[in-house]
Amino acid sequence: MPSRLEFAVDLRGLRCDCGEFQVDRIPCRHVFACCANQRLDWQLYVHDVYKMDQVWRVYRARFRPLGNPATWPAYNGPRSYRIRT
C-alpha cells in the first residue's frame, strides 16, 4: 500500500484489519486489492442487503398510506428536542 501500512484480509471470514469490510459489509480497498491479486470476483463479497434483488424484495411489499395525521392516536412516548445554539 502507498502508506506502507499492511492489512490482513481474510476473505473466508469476511474480515480486514482496517475494519471497514466488517462494518460496511462491502469490500474495502484492501479486499479489492486482494481479489485483484488472486483473480477473484470481488462481487462475491458484497453482502446481500446491497444487491438489487433484495432491494426489489423490499419494495415488492405493499405500503399502506398513513392517512390523515389528525386521526392518529395520541403519542405518549419519549420526545426529542432540538437545542438551538
Biopython code that builds the backbone (N, CA, C, O; Angstrom):
import numpy as np
from Bio.PDB.StructureBuilder import StructureBuilder

atoms = [
    (1, "MET", "N", (0.847, -1.181, 0.000)),
    (1, "MET", "CA", (0.000, 0.000, 0.000)),
    (1, "MET", "C", (0.894, 1.246, 0.000)),
    (1, "MET", "O", (1.993, 1.225, 0.554)),
    (2, "PRO", "N", (0.421, 2.322, -0.620)),
    (2, "PRO", "CA", (1.233, 3.545, -0.669)),
    (2, "PRO", "C", (1.604, 4.079, 0.711)),
    (2, "PRO", "O", (2.668, 4.678, 0.870)),
    (3, "SER", "N", (0.760, 3.878, 1.697)),
    (3, "SER", "CA", (1.047, 4.388, 3.038)),
    (3, "SER", "C", (2.031, 3.503, 3.800)),
    (3, "SER", "O", (2.440, 3.826, 4.915)),
    (4, "ARG", "N", (2.394, 2.412, 3.198)),
    (4, "ARG", "CA", (3.302, 1.415, 3.799)),
    (4, "ARG", "C", (2.678, 0.683, 4.984)),
    (4, "ARG", "O", (3.372, -0.048, 5.692)),
    (5, "LEU", "N", (1.397, 0.868, 5.203)),
    (5, "LEU", "CA", (0.693, 0.092, 6.217)),
    (5, "LEU", "C", (0.230, -1.211, 5.588)),
    (5, "LEU", "O", (-0.098, -1.250, 4.402)),
    (6, "GLU", "N", (0.203, -2.254, 6.361)),
    (6, "GLU", "CA", (-0.257, -3.542, 5.857)),
    (6, "GLU", "C", (-1.501, -3.963, 6.615)),
    (6, "GLU", "O", (-1.605, -3.787, 7.829)),
    (7, "PHE", "N", (-2.445, -4.523, 5.868)),
    (7, "PHE", "CA", (-3.688, -5.000, 6.459)),
    (7, "PHE", "C", (-3.898, -6.439, 6.033)),
    (7, "PHE", "O", (-3.777, -6.767, 4.853)),
    (8, "ALA", "N", (-4.210, -7.291, 6.983)),
    (8, "ALA", "CA", (-4.504, -8.689, 6.675)),
    (8, "ALA", "C", (-5.963, -8.802, 6.254)),
    (8, "ALA", "O", (-6.855, -8.239, 6.888)),
    (9, "VAL", "N", (-6.188, -9.541, 5.174)),
    (9, "VAL", "CA", (-7.538, -9.766, 4.665)),
    (9, "VAL", "C", (-7.837, -11.254, 4.775)),
    (9, "VAL", "O", (-7.046, -12.093, 4.343)),
    (10, "ASP", "N", (-8.982, -11.569, 5.354)),
    (10, "ASP", "CA", (-9.463, -12.951, 5.460)),
    (10, "ASP", "C", (-10.784, -13.019, 4.705)),
    (10, "ASP", "O", (-11.835, -12.677, 5.247)),
    (11, "LEU", "N", (-10.726, -13.460, 3.455)),
    (11, "LEU", "CA", (-11.937, -13.492, 2.642)),
    (11, "LEU", "C", (-12.936, -14.528, 3.140)),
    (11, "LEU", "O", (-14.143, -14.295, 3.084)),
    (12, "ARG", "N", (-12.460, -15.646, 3.617)),
    (12, "ARG", "CA", (-13.391, -16.663, 4.150)),
    (12, "ARG", "C", (-14.123, -16.151, 5.381)),
    (12, "ARG", "O", (-15.311, -16.421, 5.561)),
    (13, "GLY", "N", (-13.424, -15.423, 6.217)),
    (13, "GLY", "CA", (-14.031, -14.883, 7.436)),
    (13, "GLY", "C", (-14.665, -13.522, 7.232)),
    (13, "GLY", "O", (-15.223, -12.952, 8.169)),
    (14, "LEU", "N", (-14.587, -12.987, 6.005)),
    (14, "LEU", "CA", (-15.133, -11.673, 5.681)),
    (14, "LEU", "C", (-14.590, -10.604, 6.615)),
    (14, "LEU", "O", (-15.346, -9.835, 7.209)),
    (15, "ARG", "N", (-13.248, -10.566, 6.737)),
    (15, "ARG", "CA", (-12.595, -9.635, 7.649)),
    (15, "ARG", "C", (-11.411, -8.955, 6.980)),
    (15, "ARG", "O", (-10.743, -9.520, 6.115)),
    (16, "CYS", "N", (-11.178, -7.728, 7.409)),
    (16, "CYS", "CA", (-9.975, -6.989, 7.048)),
    (16, "CYS", "C", (-9.531, -6.239, 8.291)),
    (16, "CYS", "O", (-10.362, -5.761, 9.063)),
    (17, "ASP", "N", (-8.237, -6.134, 8.484)),
    (17, "ASP", "CA", (-7.718, -5.444, 9.663)),
    (17, "ASP", "C", (-8.149, -3.981, 9.750)),
    (17, "ASP", "O", (-8.186, -3.413, 10.841)),
    (18, "CYS", "N", (-8.476, -3.367, 8.611)),
    (18, "CYS", "CA", (-8.892, -1.957, 8.660)),
    (18, "CYS", "C", (-10.260, -1.809, 9.310)),
    (18, "CYS", "O", (-10.580, -0.736, 9.823)),
    (19, "GLY", "N", (-11.081, -2.870, 9.300)),
    (19, "GLY", "CA", (-12.396, -2.859, 9.941)),
    (19, "GLY", "C", (-13.537, -2.399, 9.046)),
    (19, "GLY", "O", (-14.701, -2.635, 9.368)),
    (20, "GLU", "N", (-13.230, -1.749, 7.931)),
    (20, "GLU", "CA", (-14.291, -1.235, 7.059)),
    (20, "GLU", "C", (-15.131, -2.359, 6.450)),
    (20, "GLU", "O", (-16.346, -2.226, 6.302)),
    (21, "PHE", "N", (-14.482, -3.451, 6.103)),
    (21, "PHE", "CA", (-15.178, -4.579, 5.479)),
    (21, "PHE", "C", (-16.245, -5.130, 6.419)),
    (21, "PHE", "O", (-17.352, -5.442, 5.979)),
    (22, "GLN", "N", (-15.933, -5.253, 7.686)),
    (22, "GLN", "CA", (-16.890, -5.787, 8.656)),
    (22, "GLN", "C", (-18.023, -4.806, 8.926)),
    (22, "GLN", "O", (-19.173, -5.213, 9.090)),
    (23, "VAL", "N", (-17.706, -3.525, 8.972)),
    (23, "VAL", "CA", (-18.713, -2.518, 9.302)),
    (23, "VAL", "C", (-19.658, -2.280, 8.130)),
    (23, "VAL", "O", (-20.878, -2.340, 8.282)),
    (24, "ASP", "N", (-19.081, -2.009, 6.956)),
    (24, "ASP", "CA", (-19.894, -1.655, 5.791)),
    (24, "ASP", "C", (-20.499, -2.861, 5.088)),
    (24, "ASP", "O", (-21.509, -2.737, 4.395)),
    (25, "ARG", "N", (-19.892, -4.016, 5.262)),
    (25, "ARG", "CA", (-20.332, -5.262, 4.627)),
    (25, "ARG", "C", (-20.228, -5.196, 3.103)),
    (25, "ARG", "O", (-20.931, -5.904, 2.382)),
    (26, "ILE", "N", (-19.339, -4.331, 2.640)),
    (26, "ILE", "CA", (-18.949, -4.293, 1.232)),
    (26, "ILE", "C", (-17.419, -4.266, 1.203)),
    (26, "ILE", "O", (-16.794, -3.810, 2.161)),
    (27, "PRO", "N", (-16.820, -4.740, 0.132)),
    (27, "PRO", "CA", (-15.363, -4.805, 0.098)),
    (27, "PRO", "C", (-14.693, -3.438, 0.275)),
    (27, "PRO", "O", (-15.104, -2.447, -0.329)),
    (28, "CYS", "N", (-13.673, -3.407, 1.101)),
    (28, "CYS", "CA", (-12.844, -2.212, 1.244)),
    (28, "CYS", "C", (-11.745, -2.277, 0.182)),
    (28, "CYS", "O", (-11.666, -3.249, -0.569)),
    (29, "ARG", "N", (-10.915, -1.268, 0.118)),
    (29, "ARG", "CA", (-9.865, -1.246, -0.908)),
    (29, "ARG", "C", (-8.862, -2.377, -0.745)),
    (29, "ARG", "O", (-8.243, -2.804, -1.720)),
    (30, "HIS", "N", (-8.699, -2.863, 0.474)),
    (30, "HIS", "CA", (-7.759, -3.961, 0.704)),
    (30, "HIS", "C", (-8.327, -5.269, 0.150)),
    (30, "HIS", "O", (-7.591, -6.094, -0.392)),
    (31, "VAL", "N", (-9.636, -5.450, 0.292)),
    (31, "VAL", "CA", (-10.299, -6.626, -0.275)),
    (31, "VAL", "C", (-10.245, -6.558, -1.798)),
    (31, "VAL", "O", (-10.000, -7.569, -2.455)),
    (32, "PHE", "N", (-10.473, -5.367, -2.363)),
    (32, "PHE", "CA", (-10.357, -5.210, -3.815)),
    (32, "PHE", "C", (-8.959, -5.602, -4.284)),
    (32, "PHE", "O", (-8.809, -6.321, -5.271)),
    (33, "ALA", "N", (-7.944, -5.129, -3.575)),
    (33, "ALA", "CA", (-6.563, -5.439, -3.955)),
    (33, "ALA", "C", (-6.299, -6.939, -3.853)),
    (33, "ALA", "O", (-5.664, -7.526, -4.729)),
    (34, "CYS", "N", (-6.787, -7.547, -2.789)),
    (34, "CYS", "CA", (-6.612, -8.991, -2.596)),
    (34, "CYS", "C", (-7.304, -9.773, -3.721)),
    (34, "CYS", "O", (-6.734, -10.708, -4.283)),
    (35, "CYS", "N", (-8.527, -9.378, -4.036)),
    (35, "CYS", "CA", (-9.269, -10.061, -5.112)),
    (35, "CYS", "C", (-8.562, -9.884, -6.458)),
    (35, "CYS", "O", (-8.477, -10.830, -7.242)),
    (36, "ALA", "N", (-8.063, -8.698, -6.724)),
    (36, "ALA", "CA", (-7.354, -8.463, -7.980)),
    (36, "ALA", "C", (-6.096, -9.312, -8.049)),
    (36, "ALA", "O", (-5.785, -9.885, -9.093)),
    (37, "ASN", "N", (-5.376, -9.392, -6.946)),
    (37, "ASN", "CA", (-4.147, -10.181, -6.906)),
    (37, "ASN", "C", (-4.411, -11.659, -7.112)),
    (37, "ASN", "O", (-3.623, -12.347, -7.762)),
    (38, "GLN", "N", (-5.508, -12.152, -6.568)),
    (38, "GLN", "CA", (-5.839, -13.583, -6.647)),
    (38, "GLN", "C", (-6.809, -13.904, -7.785)),
    (38, "GLN", "O", (-7.221, -15.051, -7.957)),
    (39, "ARG", "N", (-7.169, -12.877, -8.560)),
    (39, "ARG", "CA", (-8.120, -13.019, -9.672)),
    (39, "ARG", "C", (-9.460, -13.601, -9.210)),
    (39, "ARG", "O", (-9.999, -14.540, -9.795)),
    (40, "LEU", "N", (-9.958, -13.009, -8.153)),
    (40, "LEU", "CA", (-11.253, -13.407, -7.591)),
    (40, "LEU", "C", (-12.290, -12.340, -7.905)),
    (40, "LEU", "O", (-11.948, -11.173, -8.097)),
    (41, "ASP", "N", (-13.536, -12.733, -7.958)),
    (41, "ASP", "CA", (-14.629, -11.800, -8.216)),
    (41, "ASP", "C", (-15.004, -11.104, -6.910)),
    (41, "ASP", "O", (-15.541, -11.736, -6.000)),
    (42, "TRP", "N", (-14.720, -9.794, -6.816)),
    (42, "TRP", "CA", (-14.992, -9.046, -5.589)),
    (42, "TRP", "C", (-16.483, -8.988, -5.283)),
    (42, "TRP", "O", (-16.865, -8.812, -4.126)),
    (43, "GLN", "N", (-17.332, -9.133, -6.298)),
    (43, "GLN", "CA", (-18.779, -9.035, -6.089)),
    (43, "GLN", "C", (-19.301, -10.150, -5.185)),
    (43, "GLN", "O", (-20.366, -10.015, -4.582)),
    (44, "LEU", "N", (-18.564, -11.235, -5.091)),
    (44, "LEU", "CA", (-18.968, -12.334, -4.206)),
    (44, "LEU", "C", (-18.924, -11.915, -2.731)),
    (44, "LEU", "O", (-19.534, -12.563, -1.881)),
    (45, "TYR", "N", (-18.204, -10.835, -2.435)),
    (45, "TYR", "CA", (-18.007, -10.413, -1.052)),
    (45, "TYR", "C", (-18.881, -9.222, -0.665)),
    (45, "TYR", "O", (-18.700, -8.646, 0.408)),
    (46, "VAL", "N", (-19.817, -8.852, -1.521)),
    (46, "VAL", "CA", (-20.793, -7.809, -1.206)),
    (46, "VAL", "C", (-21.964, -8.466, -0.488)),
    (46, "VAL", "O", (-22.506, -9.461, -0.970)),
    (47, "HIS", "N", (-22.355, -7.925, 0.648)),
    (47, "HIS", "CA", (-23.457, -8.501, 1.423)),
    (47, "HIS", "C", (-24.758, -8.429, 0.628)),
    (47, "HIS", "O", (-24.956, -7.504, -0.160)),
    (48, "ASP", "N", (-25.632, -9.392, 0.831)),
    (48, "ASP", "CA", (-26.900, -9.485, 0.100)),
    (48, "ASP", "C", (-27.767, -8.235, 0.239)),
    (48, "ASP", "O", (-28.530, -7.910, -0.670)),
    (49, "VAL", "N", (-27.658, -7.540, 1.355)),
    (49, "VAL", "CA", (-28.517, -6.377, 1.581)),
    (49, "VAL", "C", (-28.293, -5.295, 0.524)),
    (49, "VAL", "O", (-29.173, -4.463, 0.300)),
    (50, "TYR", "N", (-27.137, -5.295, -0.123)),
    (50, "TYR", "CA", (-26.829, -4.297, -1.144)),
    (50, "TYR", "C", (-27.201, -4.756, -2.552)),
    (50, "TYR", "O", (-27.065, -3.984, -3.502)),
    (51, "LYS", "N", (-27.657, -5.966, -2.703)),
    (51, "LYS", "CA", (-27.944, -6.500, -4.030)),
    (51, "LYS", "C", (-29.359, -6.125, -4.467)),
    (51, "LYS", "O", (-30.285, -6.079, -3.657)),
    (52, "MET", "N", (-29.502, -5.861, -5.757)),
    (52, "MET", "CA", (-30.767, -5.349, -6.283)),
    (52, "MET", "C", (-31.947, -6.281, -6.037)),
    (52, "MET", "O", (-33.062, -5.805, -5.825)),
    (53, "ASP", "N", (-31.735, -7.588, -6.057)),
    (53, "ASP", "CA", (-32.875, -8.471, -5.812)),
    (53, "ASP", "C", (-33.428, -8.275, -4.405)),
    (53, "ASP", "O", (-34.629, -8.435, -4.188)),
    (54, "GLN", "N", (-32.574, -7.933, -3.452)),
    (54, "GLN", "CA", (-33.046, -7.662, -2.095)),
    (54, "GLN", "C", (-33.783, -6.323, -2.026)),
    (54, "GLN", "O", (-34.787, -6.196, -1.326)),
    (55, "VAL", "N", (-33.281, -5.338, -2.751)),
    (55, "VAL", "CA", (-33.951, -4.039, -2.790)),
    (55, "VAL", "C", (-35.340, -4.193, -3.392)),
    (55, "VAL", "O", (-36.313, -3.655, -2.863)),
    (56, "TRP", "N", (-35.434, -4.927, -4.495)),
    (56, "TRP", "CA", (-36.737, -5.159, -5.120)),
    (56, "TRP", "C", (-37.676, -5.894, -4.173)),
    (56, "TRP", "O", (-38.879, -5.633, -4.163)),
    (57, "ARG", "N", (-37.139, -6.802, -3.387)),
    (57, "ARG", "CA", (-37.962, -7.566, -2.447)),
    (57, "ARG", "C", (-38.623, -6.643, -1.420)),
    (57, "ARG", "O", (-39.774, -6.850, -1.038)),
    (58, "VAL", "N", (-37.885, -5.629, -0.982)),
    (58, "VAL", "CA", (-38.438, -4.669, -0.019)),
    (58, "VAL", "C", (-39.606, -3.913, -0.635)),
    (58, "VAL", "O", (-40.660, -3.771, -0.015)),
    (59, "TYR", "N", (-39.413, -3.429, -1.863)),
    (59, "TYR", "CA", (-40.433, -2.599, -2.486)),
    (59, "TYR", "C", (-41.548, -3.398, -3.153)),
    (59, "TYR", "O", (-42.514, -2.819, -3.651)),
    (60, "ARG", "N", (-41.421, -4.709, -3.165)),
    (60, "ARG", "CA", (-42.485, -5.550, -3.693)),
    (60, "ARG", "C", (-43.679, -5.573, -2.732)),
    (60, "ARG", "O", (-44.826, -5.746, -3.145)),
    (61, "ALA", "N", (-43.385, -5.397, -1.457)),
    (61, "ALA", "CA", (-44.449, -5.404, -0.447)),
    (61, "ALA", "C", (-45.331, -4.170, -0.617)),
    (61, "ALA", "O", (-44.895, -3.152, -1.156)),
    (62, "ARG", "N", (-46.539, -4.268, -0.166)),
    (62, "ARG", "CA", (-47.464, -3.136, -0.236)),
    (62, "ARG", "C", (-47.270, -2.240, 0.972)),
    (62, "ARG", "O", (-47.108, -2.703, 2.100)),
    (63, "PHE", "N", (-47.289, -0.960, 0.705)),
    (63, "PHE", "CA", (-47.218, 0.023, 1.770)),
    (63, "PHE", "C", (-48.590, 0.664, 1.911)),
    (63, "PHE", "O", (-49.171, 1.147, 0.939)),
    (64, "ARG", "N", (-49.089, 0.658, 3.119)),
    (64, "ARG", "CA", (-50.389, 1.288, 3.358)),
    (64, "ARG", "C", (-50.183, 2.762, 3.671)),
    (64, "ARG", "O", (-49.280, 3.114, 4.429)),
    (65, "PRO", "N", (-51.004, 3.615, 3.102)),
    (65, "PRO", "CA", (-50.881, 5.037, 3.437)),
    (65, "PRO", "C", (-51.223, 5.267, 4.903)),
    (65, "PRO", "O", (-52.047, 4.556, 5.479)),
    (66, "LEU", "N", (-50.593, 6.252, 5.489)),
    (66, "LEU", "CA", (-50.806, 6.529, 6.905)),
    (66, "LEU", "C", (-52.102, 7.273, 7.182)),
    (66, "LEU", "O", (-52.605, 7.244, 8.305)),
    (67, "GLY", "N", (-52.637, 7.925, 6.192)),
    (67, "GLY", "CA", (-53.886, 8.650, 6.395)),
    (67, "GLY", "C", (-53.653, 10.024, 7.000)),
    (67, "GLY", "O", (-52.523, 10.505, 7.089)),
    (68, "ASN", "N", (-54.728, 10.626, 7.402)),
    (68, "ASN", "CA", (-54.712, 11.973, 7.949)),
    (68, "ASN", "C", (-54.095, 11.976, 9.347)),
    (68, "ASN", "O", (-54.584, 11.255, 10.216)),
    (69, "PRO", "N", (-53.029, 12.764, 9.602)),
    (69, "PRO", "CA", (-52.406, 12.799, 10.937)),
    (69, "PRO", "C", (-53.379, 13.197, 12.044)),
    (69, "PRO", "O", (-53.160, 12.849, 13.204)),
    (70, "ALA", "N", (-54.443, 13.914, 11.710)),
    (70, "ALA", "CA", (-55.421, 14.321, 12.733)),
    (70, "ALA", "C", (-56.160, 13.112, 13.304)),
    (70, "ALA", "O", (-56.713, 13.191, 14.401)),
    (71, "THR", "N", (-56.177, 11.996, 12.574)),
    (71, "THR", "CA", (-56.890, 10.808, 13.042)),
    (71, "THR", "C", (-55.984, 9.822, 13.779)),
    (71, "THR", "O", (-56.455, 8.789, 14.253)),
    (72, "TRP", "N", (-54.702, 10.128, 13.878)),
    (72, "TRP", "CA", (-53.772, 9.219, 14.553)),
    (72, "TRP", "C", (-53.995, 9.276, 16.063)),
    (72, "TRP", "O", (-54.372, 10.324, 16.588)),
    (73, "PRO", "N", (-53.768, 8.167, 16.768)),
    (73, "PRO", "CA", (-53.883, 8.200, 18.231)),
    (73, "PRO", "C", (-52.786, 9.085, 18.835)),
    (73, "PRO", "O", (-51.728, 9.267, 18.233)),
    (74, "ALA", "N", (-53.041, 9.618, 19.997)),
    (74, "ALA", "CA", (-52.066, 10.480, 20.675)),
    (74, "ALA", "C", (-50.813, 9.683, 21.010)),
    (74, "ALA", "O", (-50.889, 8.514, 21.390)),
    (75, "TYR", "N", (-49.670, 10.325, 20.866)),
    (75, "TYR", "CA", (-48.381, 9.689, 21.180)),
    (75, "TYR", "C", (-47.941, 10.113, 22.561)),
    (75, "TYR", "O", (-47.871, 11.304, 22.863)),
    (76, "ASN", "N", (-47.640, 9.123, 23.413)),
    (76, "ASN", "CA", (-47.243, 9.420, 24.784)),
    (76, "ASN", "C", (-45.829, 8.961, 25.099)),
    (76, "ASN", "O", (-45.443, 8.891, 26.266)),
    (77, "GLY", "N", (-45.053, 8.649, 24.068)),
    (77, "GLY", "CA", (-43.683, 8.159, 24.270)),
    (77, "GLY", "C", (-42.679, 9.287, 24.445)),
    (77, "GLY", "O", (-43.060, 10.449, 24.588)),
    (78, "PRO", "N", (-41.401, 8.945, 24.434)),
    (78, "PRO", "CA", (-40.350, 9.946, 24.598)),
    (78, "PRO", "C", (-40.348, 10.970, 23.468)),
    (78, "PRO", "O", (-40.744, 10.670, 22.342)),
    (79, "ARG", "N", (-39.914, 12.136, 23.771)),
    (79, "ARG", "CA", (-39.852, 13.223, 22.786)),
    (79, "ARG", "C", (-38.404, 13.656, 22.635)),
    (79, "ARG", "O", (-37.630, 13.600, 23.591)),
    (80, "SER", "N", (-38.047, 14.079, 21.459)),
    (80, "SER", "CA", (-36.716, 14.636, 21.246)),
    (80, "SER", "C", (-36.864, 16.123, 20.996)),
    (80, "SER", "O", (-37.840, 16.573, 20.394)),
    (81, "TYR", "N", (-35.909, 16.860, 21.453)),
    (81, "TYR", "CA", (-35.960, 18.307, 21.331)),
    (81, "TYR", "C", (-34.670, 18.789, 20.688)),
    (81, "TYR", "O", (-33.591, 18.263, 20.962)),
    (82, "ARG", "N", (-34.791, 19.777, 19.845)),
    (82, "ARG", "CA", (-33.630, 20.380, 19.197)),
    (82, "ARG", "C", (-33.199, 21.570, 20.042)),
    (82, "ARG", "O", (-34.006, 22.439, 20.372)),
    (83, "ILE", "N", (-31.937, 21.597, 20.381)),
    (83, "ILE", "CA", (-31.397, 22.704, 21.171)),
    (83, "ILE", "C", (-30.718, 23.655, 20.204)),
    (83, "ILE", "O", (-29.848, 23.261, 19.427)),
    (84, "ARG", "N", (-31.127, 24.907, 20.263)),
    (84, "ARG", "CA", (-30.523, 25.922, 19.404)),
    (84, "ARG", "C", (-29.309, 26.511, 20.108)),
    (84, "ARG", "O", (-29.340, 26.810, 21.302)),
    (85, "THR", "N", (-28.244, 26.669, 19.337)),
    (85, "THR", "CA", (-27.037, 27.275, 19.931)),
    (85, "THR", "C", (-26.705, 28.576, 19.258)),
    (85, "THR", "O", (-25.726, 29.227, 19.621)),
]
sb = StructureBuilder()
sb.init_structure("model")
sb.init_model(0)
sb.init_chain("A")
sb.init_seg("    ")
for serial, (resi, resn, name, xyz) in enumerate(atoms, 1):
    if name == "N":
        sb.init_residue(resn, " ", resi, " ")
    sb.init_atom(name, np.array(xyz, "f"), 0.0, 1.0, " ", f" {name:<3s}", serial, name[0])
structure = sb.get_structure()
